[in-house]
Amino acid sequence: MEGTDFQEDNDSDDEFESKMKESYNIHKNSRPGSSSRPETASRFRDEHDRIQFLLPFHIYAKISTYLSAMKISKFQISSRLGEYPTFDKFKNTFNDLGLELSDDEVGILFKDNGNSKIGVIRMTDLYAKIIPEEEEDVIDTDQAKLKEEAEKLLKDPIMKTRQKSAKTFRPITGTARSGSASTKSLRPATASVANLLKAKKNYLTESKAKIENADKEIALTVDRCKKEFEYECLHKMGEANEIAQALEMPTTYRAVKKEDGTTKCHVYMNDHFVDEITLDCFLREWRKLKRKQKPAINLPTHAEEGVKNPGKVNKKTRQEELKKLLLETKELTNKLKEQLKVLEKRGVVANSTHSSTVVYSNNLF
């Protein structure tokens, strides 16, 4: 077509891409800074040193190797740290021993033992990880040997019976030294121990005598109760014989003392020996006789002489008793009236009328 001009294509796309790459290379590190924009992960890794990746095992091995090389015992560590040291105390103590531990290493130890939140670590859990078992066995054997030697010294009779000179004194304990005003106070001599043993022996003797006296009192009480029981049974045997005779029974009872000291009851029928029973069995027989005696006593007898109508006699006697009681009441009332008048004259009691308190007894019977 005429009048239209077209530009020739001279690889304009390639030129555009090359310009874009140049612009990107120029401005890729010229990003404007901002206080509110967070740092990217790549820039944080570039600008900060990497923290060395540590495991608790590495720290335990480091401490254990150092302790073995320097021959530092468990006692030395425990005397400085105690049982529950804090973060700073733990770190400073090991730094004083010559082993430098960083905050990260100490924090890993606290975290591994589950004590990072409370801020203290339990050393008994840590000793098993930093002290070899062989060294712990050596420490245990040393302590056992010391314990055996101490027990031998305590059991040795020569040490116990050794006499001390007049100038030698027992050492003052820590509590006595701290509590006393001066260091010249001495512990009591061995005479006090002898006094304690003597007092103990006397106490045992007195307690034994008290027990023996109590046993004697119990035996006497039992013997007295036994004799009282036998005496009561003897009395009831006589009563049983009287009841049997009143009821015209041929049975009689007699007490017999046996060779072993016990008392038995012999039963006789028409003066012939029938049986030997204990006192408890006799008491049952005595109760039976008492039950048989009651109806015999309550039954009226024809030989009784007296008034034909006892009801009238009872009425007369009752009237006489009532009359006598009424007279006594009247006399007592008159005496009280006289005493009351005397008190009224003296002004102790207010005046009162006595006309209503008159006792009439003439027309009662």
ZITAMO-V950812 format. One line per field, one symbol per residue. phi: phi as a letter, one per 20 degrees, with the letter a starting at -180 (. if undefined). burial: b if it has 24 or more other C-alpha atoms within 12 Angstrom, else e. A space follows every 50 residues. Layout:
phi->???
burial->???
//
This chain:
phi->.endddfeedlfffffffffffffffdfddfffbfeefffffffffedff fffddgfffffffffffffeleeffffffeeneceefffffffffffode deffffffffffemcfeenccefffeffdddfffffffffffffffffff ffffefffffefedffeecffeffffffeefceefdffffffffffffff ffffffffffffffffffffffffffffffffffffffffffffffelde eccceceeffnedddedcclmdfdbdcfffffffffffffffffffffff dfffdrffdfffffffffffffffffffffffffffffffffffffnfcf fbedfeddddcfdfc
burial->eeeeeeeeeeeeeeeeeeeeeeeeeeeeeeeeeeeeeeeeeeeeeeeeee eeeeeeeebbeebbeebeeeeebbeebeeebeebbbbeebbebbeeeebe beeebbbbbbeebeeeeeebbbbeebbebbbeeeeeeeeeeeeeeeeeee eeeeeeeeeeeeeeeeeeeeeeeeeeeeeeeeeeeeeeeeeeeeeeeeee eeeeeeeeeeeeeeeeeeeeeeeeeeeeebeebbebbebbbebbeeeeee bbbbbeeeeeeebbbbbeeeeeeeeeebbeebbebbeebbeebeeeeeee eeeeeeeeeeeeeeeeeeeeeeeeeeeeeeeeeeeeeeeeeeeeeeeeee eeeeeeeeeeeeeee
//
